[in-house]
Amino acid sequence: QVQLVESGGGLAPPGGSLNLSCTASERNPNYWLMGWHRQAPGKQRELVADITKLGTSMYGDPVKGRFTISTDNAKNTVFLHMNDLKPEDTAVYYCYLHQSQEYWGQGTQVTVSS
């Protein structure tokens, strides 16, 4: 059973920065897609960003130009660098891994508030 371990998140002021990381216990050496979705109270879960083994990345419209996803393939880890945070970025951020099956992390809280 693949496990995802998330770290980072917490509280930041508007305009501040936070980083998330997510490490998979194992990944398919041929193909994987890994990233984050987020869910705010009363809202649907939405794409934040994801990246493939080949380095192709995709961002949700609300975070384009502010968030950057990267990967350390040797460590089965992806990173999300979040800059210029806004109160509307407040949500639970869920890491996921898609390969032959889909796996989800338990989620980490990100709160943007002064």
Secondary structure, 3 states (H helix, E strand, C coil): CCCEEEEECEEECCCCCEEEEEEECCCCCCCCEEEEEEECCCCCCEEEEEEECCCCEEECHHHCCCEEEEEEHHHCEEEEEECCCCHHHCEEEEEEEECCCEEECCCEEEEECC
